[in-house]
Amino acid sequence: MTIQVIDIYYPNVFRRYGAKYNIFRELHETDLLALEIRGMDYKLAQKIKRIILSNKEICYTTGKKGDHFADLLSLGSFFIFKEFAKEIIAIGDEDCGQKVAHTIQNMNEYNNRSININGISYHLDSAHLVGIVNVTPDSFSDGGKYLKPEDAIQHGLELIESGAEILDIGGESSRPGSDPVPDDEEINRVIPVIEGLLRLKKEITISIDTTSARVAAEALKLGAKMVNDISSFSNDGEMLKTVKQFDAAMVLMHMKGTPKSMQTAPSYAGDVVAEVYDYLLHKTETARKAGIKEIMIDPGIGFGKSVMDNYELLKRLNEFRGIGFPIFVGLSQKSFIGKALKLNLGQRDNPTLVAETLAIRNGARFVRTHNVKQAVFASKINTFFDNPELLQYV
């Protein structure tokens, strides 16, 4: 069962869900939200629907799906949904009611939470910047530029100086069409860089960007404190065990397919946001059961999505707050920017800044970027937007 709060006030989103639930009235308003419960018992869905309608609120259900399951959609506000949760508990379905209440709580308390990495508490009332250090010959943006350890180390130090709070170090390209790299080669690329950085500046927070548990273990032994696994432990079944062993933080990302195949006509049967949401919810639940304490979620913009899908995810990023973990994004220089605006790689810095600013406004709290110096502006503008009183003496 999945609980999701949906920004249904967008006309295109309303039309999509209107078609799913046979809503023939134009109900969308600028402040209207929807609460969807997917995969619930059909009889319970009908019972809850009757209760909601008796309170003169708006509710729809789908017909039976396979083994007597259905989806339910209620339109309203956070206050209405909280009351809705209490009524579900009152009729005897405590599990469903608690999940609804928990999802609403996740949404409302998102900015008041924090995540602990390397003994540092990263509060979610502002965005934090993750500098990219690609130790690869073929990454789409800077492949080969920092392949030598001394060049990568110097670049990492410059990113920290520019405002990066975390360095994400990767030895395998995940650009569309790329081939996997043997573990030994990946280790040979990243380990000298991690060693060099921590020798020069031991307080740096290092993230290892890998899908290999063996590579992650070598990095964590040296002092890396976070694993950014674009496969969400699908590539290597030992990854969760490794992250737990070192008590590291972890980024779980959605990717459809593999880097080699992900951009070969990617498609989604229903709503891309709902599918990505379901995937990340499942992955976080599995990671929590495995004992992983500090988790971030990444919708995987650019990983197995069409250009349109990427903009839909960016627009509705806010909805992922309902899962209850900090939202991590990587937008820097990506092709969804270039294709939409017809820009070559070298022309994407300014549009990247715009996209990163929008992402932070919509809930991103960790922004993985090539141009940290520029991304600082996105973070600060959003901070001043939310807290203009900080500028009262400027």
NUGUPA-242222 format. One record per residue (C-alpha): x, y, z. Coordinates in steps of 0.5 Angstrom, whole numbers, padded with zeros to 4 digits, always signed. Example, Ala and Ser with C-alpha at 12.3 -4.5 7.8 and 13.67 -1.06 7.14 Angstrom:
<recs>
+0025-0009+0016
+0027-0002+0014
</recs>
This chain:
<recs>
+0000+0000+0000
+0003+0007-0002
+0000+0014+0001
+0002+0020-0003
+0000+0027-0003
+0000+0030-0010
+0000+0037-0013
-0006+0036-0016
-0007+0044-0017
-0003+0043-0024
-0008+0043-0030
-0004+0037-0033
-0004+0033-0027
-0011+0034-0025
-0012+0032-0032
-0008+0025-0031
-0012+0023-0025
-0018+0026-0027
-0018+0020-0033
-0016+0015-0028
-0021+0016-0023
-0027+0019-0028
-0027+0026-0025
-0031+0030-0030
-0032+0036-0026
-0026+0042-0027
-0024+0042-0019
-0017+0044-0019
-0016+0050-0016
-0009+0053-0014
-0009+0051-0007
-0012+0044-0008
-0008+0037-0006
-0010+0030-0007
-0008+0024-0002
-0008+0018-0006
-0008+0011-0003
-0005+0006-0008
-0006-0002-0007
-0011-0002-0002
-0017-0007+0000
-0023-0006-0005
-0028-0007+0001
-0024-0002+0005
-0023+0003+0000
-0031+0003-0001
-0032+0004+0006
-0027+0010+0007
-0030+0013+0001
-0037+0013+0004
-0034+0016+0011
-0031+0022+0007
-0037+0023+0002
-0041+0023+0009
-0037+0029+0011
-0038+0032+0005
-0031+0032+0002
-0029+0029-0005
-0027+0022-0006
-0026+0017-0012
-0024+0010-0012
-0022+0006-0018
-0025-0001-0020
-0023-0008-0017
-0015-0009-0019
-0013-0016-0020
-0014-0019-0013
-0019-0015-0010
-0015-0009-0009
-0017-0001-0011
-0014+0006-0011
-0017+0012-0007
-0016+0019-0009
-0019+0024-0004
-0018+0032-0005
-0017+0037+0000
-0012+0040+0005
-0007+0037+0010
-0012+0039+0015
-0017+0035+0012
-0012+0029+0011
-0010+0029+0018
-0018+0028+0020
-0018+0023+0015
-0013+0019+0018
-0016+0019+0025
-0023+0016+0022
-0019+0011+0018
-0016+0009+0025
-0023+0009+0028
-0026+0004+0023
-0021-0001+0025
-0015+0000+0020
-0010+0003+0024
-0004+0001+0019
-0007+0005+0014
-0009+0011+0018
-0002+0011+0021
+0001+0011+0014
-0003+0017+0012
-0002+0021+0019
+0006+0019+0018
+0006+0022+0011
+0002+0028+0012
+0007+0029+0018
+0013+0028+0013
+0011+0033+0009
+0009+0038+0014
+0016+0037+0018
+0020+0036+0013
+0024+0043+0014
+0025+0042+0021
+0029+0035+0020
+0036+0034+0019
+0041+0028+0017
+0047+0026+0021
+0053+0025+0016
+0061+0025+0019
+0058+0027+0026
+0055+0033+0022
+0048+0035+0023
+0045+0038+0016
+0039+0041+0017
+0033+0041+0012
+0031+0048+0013
+0037+0050+0007
+0040+0047+0002
+0047+0043+0002
+0052+0043-0004
+0055+0036-0006
+0061+0037-0011
+0062+0032-0016
+0069+0029-0017
+0069+0025-0023
+0076+0021-0024
+0074+0018-0030
+0076+0018-0038
+0069+0018-0040
+0064+0022-0036
+0059+0027-0040
+0061+0033-0037
+0068+0033-0035
+0071+0026-0037
+0078+0025-0037
+0079+0032-0034
+0081+0030-0027
+0083+0023-0029
+0090+0024-0025
+0090+0023-0018
+0093+0030-0017
+0088+0034-0021
+0082+0030-0018
+0085+0032-0011
+0086+0039-0013
+0079+0040-0016
+0076+0037-0010
+0080+0042-0005
+0077+0048-0010
+0070+0045-0009
+0071+0045-0002
+0073+0052-0002
+0068+0054-0007
+0062+0052-0002
+0061+0045-0003
+0060+0041+0004
+0061+0034+0001
+0065+0031-0004
+0062+0026-0009
+0068+0022-0012
+0066+0017-0017
+0071+0012-0022
+0065+0010-0026
+0061+0014-0031
+0054+0013-0031
+0053+0017-0037
+0047+0014-0042
+0051+0009-0046
+0057+0008-0042
+0059+0001-0040
+0061-0002-0033
+0068-0001-0030
+0071-0007-0027
+0072-0006-0019
+0079-0006-0019
+0080-0001-0024
+0074+0003-0020
+0078+0002-0014
+0085+0004-0017
+0082+0011-0020
+0078+0013-0013
+0082+0011-0007
+0088+0015-0009
+0084+0021-0009
+0080+0020-0003
+0087+0018+0001
+0090+0025-0002
+0084+0029+0000
+0083+0026+0007
+0091+0027+0008
+0090+0034+0007
+0084+0036+0010
+0081+0030+0014
+0075+0034+0016
+0072+0033+0009
+0066+0029+0008
+0067+0024+0003
+0061+0021-0001
+0063+0015-0006
+0059+0014-0012
+0059+0007-0014
+0054+0001-0015
+0059-0004-0012
+0060-0006-0005
+0067-0008-0006
+0069-0001-0008
+0064+0002-0003
+0068-0002+0003
+0075+0000+0001
+0073+0008+0001
+0069+0007+0007
+0075+0004+0010
+0079+0010+0009
+0074+0015+0012
+0069+0016+0007
+0062+0017+0010
+0057+0016+0005
+0055+0012-0001
+0051+0015-0007
+0049+0008-0010
+0045+0010-0017
+0042+0003-0017
+0039+0003-0010
+0043-0003-0008
+0040-0007-0014
+0047-0008-0018
+0050-0011-0012
+0046-0015-0006
+0052-0014-0001
+0051-0006-0001
+0046-0005+0004
+0051-0010+0009
+0057-0006+0007
+0053+0001+0009
+0051-0002+0015
+0058-0005+0017
+0061+0002+0017
+0055+0006+0019
+0055+0010+0013
+0049+0015+0010
+0046+0013+0003
+0043+0016-0003
+0038+0011-0006
+0036+0013-0013
+0031+0011-0018
+0034+0009-0025
+0030+0005-0030
+0035+0000-0033
+0042+0001-0033
+0047+0007-0036
+0048+0003-0042
+0040+0002-0044
+0037+0007-0039
+0036+0012-0045
+0033+0007-0050
+0026+0010-0051
+0024+0010-0043
+0017+0010-0042
+0012+0010-0036
+0005+0007-0036
+0002+0012-0032
+0005+0017-0028
+0012+0018-0028
+0012+0021-0021
+0008+0016-0018
+0012+0010-0021
+0019+0013-0018
+0015+0015-0011
+0013+0008-0011
+0020+0005-0012
+0024+0010-0007
+0019+0008-0002
+0020+0001-0003
+0028+0002-0003
+0028+0006+0003
+0023+0001+0007
+0028-0004+0005
+0034+0000+0007
+0031+0002+0014
+0030-0006+0015
+0037-0007+0014
+0039-0002+0019
+0041+0004+0015
+0040+0010+0019
+0041+0016+0015
+0038+0016+0008
+0037+0021+0002
+0033+0020-0004
+0034+0022-0011
+0029+0021-0016
+0034+0020-0022
+0033+0026-0026
+0036+0024-0033
+0037+0017-0031
+0032+0013-0035
+0027+0019-0037
+0025+0023-0043
+0026+0030-0043
+0019+0031-0041
+0019+0026-0035
+0025+0030-0032
+0021+0037-0032
+0015+0033-0029
+0020+0031-0023
+0023+0037-0022
+0016+0041-0022
+0013+0036-0017
+0019+0034-0013
+0016+0037-0007
+0011+0031-0007
+0017+0026-0005
+0018+0030+0002
+0012+0025+0004
+0017+0019+0004
+0020+0022+0010
+0028+0023+0008
+0032+0029+0005
+0031+0030-0003
+0038+0029-0007
+0038+0032-0014
+0043+0032-0019
+0041+0037-0025
+0048+0040-0027
+0049+0040-0034
+0045+0035-0036
+0042+0033-0043
+0034+0035-0041
+0037+0042-0040
+0041+0042-0047
+0035+0039-0051
+0030+0043-0048
+0034+0049-0050
+0038+0047-0056
+0044+0048-0052
+0051+0045-0052
+0055+0042-0046
+0059+0049-0045
+0052+0053-0045
+0049+0050-0040
+0052+0053-0034
+0046+0059-0033
+0040+0054-0034
+0043+0049-0029
+0043+0055-0024
+0036+0056-0026
+0034+0049-0025
+0038+0048-0018
+0034+0054-0016
+0027+0051-0018
+0029+0044-0015
+0031+0047-0008
+0025+0051-0008
+0021+0045-0009
+0024+0041-0003
+0031+0039-0006
+0036+0039+0000
+0042+0036-0003
+0045+0039-0010
+0050+0035-0013
+0053+0040-0018
+0060+0041-0022
+0059+0049-0021
+0059+0049-0014
+0061+0057-0014
+0055+0058-0018
+0050+0053-0014
+0052+0057-0008
+0047+0063-0011
+0041+0058-0012
+0042+0056-0004
+0043+0063-0002
+0037+0066-0006
+0032+0061-0003
+0035+0062+0004
+0033+0069+0003
+0026+0068+0000
+0024+0064+0006
+0028+0068+0011
+0028+0076+0008
+0029+0078+0016
+0036+0076+0015
+0037+0082+0010
+0034+0087+0015
+0041+0090+0016
+0043+0090+0009
</recs>
